[in-house]
Structure formats: structure tokens, C-alpha cells
Amino acid sequence: DANLTTFLVAAVLYTIGTGPVRGFAITLMIGIITSMFTAIVGTRAIVNLIYGGKSVKTLSIGNFRKKAKAA
């Protein structure tokens, strides 16, 4: 995952860097953690809002089944 790779690079920057580089690494790590938390919690909240708190086991992107025409 790109977030994990970026987080690891930020940790390396923090370890070997000094001054402004360490500050950038900390800011980058905070941003990645915040972004991942918001994506997970926010998405879950929206799904619960749409489906009314029902247990959602699968999520469909759309209804692509054709309805049978009455003869």
C-alpha cells in the first residue's frame, strides 16, 4: 500500500534527518495517520448512514441485473 510505504520512508527520514527534515517527516506521518483514520471511519459512517445500520456483508456498486419484462 502506498500509505505504508510513505510512512516507512517518513520514519527513515526522521531517523537519519536533522532539523527541518525531521519536522517534515513528523508532519508527513501525522498526515498519513490522519488520512487513513478519516478514510476508514468516514467511509464506515457513510455506509451505515446509507444502509440504516443494517449489517452489511457485501457492497454492490450498482444494480446491473436486468429486470424481466412482464409479458
C-alpha positions in Angstrom: 0.0 0.0 0.0 1.3 3.5 -0.8 0.4 4.8 2.6 2.5 2.2 4.3 5.5 2.8 2.0 5.3 6.6 2.5 5.0 6.1 6.3 8.1 3.9 6.3 10.1 6.5 4.2 9.0 9.2 6.6 10.3 7.1 9.5 13.6 6.7 7.8 13.7 10.4 7.1 13.1 11.1 10.8 15.8 8.6 11.8 18.6 9.9 9.6 17.4 13.5 9.1 18.0 16.6 11.2 16.2 19.8 11.8 13.6 20.7 9.1 13.8 17.2 7.6 12.7 15.7 10.9 9.9 18.2 11.1 8.8 17.3 7.6 8.9 13.6 8.5 6.7 14.1 11.6 4.2 16.2 9.6 4.1 13.6 6.9 3.5 10.7 9.4 0.7 12.7 11.1 -0.9 13.4 7.8 -0.8 9.8 6.7 -2.3 8.6 10.0 -5.0 11.2 9.9 -5.8 10.4 6.3 -6.1 6.6 6.9 -8.2 7.1 10.0 -10.6 9.5 8.2 -10.9 7.2 5.2 -11.7 4.2 7.4 -14.0 5.8 9.9 -15.6 8.2 7.4 -16.4 5.5 4.9 -17.9 3.3 7.5 -20.1 6.1 8.8 -21.4 6.9 5.3 -22.1 3.2 4.6 -24.0 2.9 7.9 -25.9 6.1 7.1 -27.0 4.8 3.7 -27.9 1.3 4.8 -29.6 2.4 8.0 -27.3 0.5 10.4 -28.1 -2.9 8.9 -25.3 -5.5 8.9 -23.6 -5.0 5.5 -21.8 -8.1 4.4 -21.3 -7.2 0.7 -21.4 -3.9 -1.1 -22.6 -3.6 -4.7 -21.5 -0.8 -6.9 -24.8 -0.7 -8.7 -27.8 -2.8 -9.8 -26.7 -4.3 -13.1 -29.2 -7.1 -13.2 -31.8 -6.7 -15.9 -35.4 -6.9 -14.7 -37.6 -9.4 -16.5 -40.2 -7.8 -18.6 -43.8 -8.8 -17.9 -45.4 -10.5 -21.0 
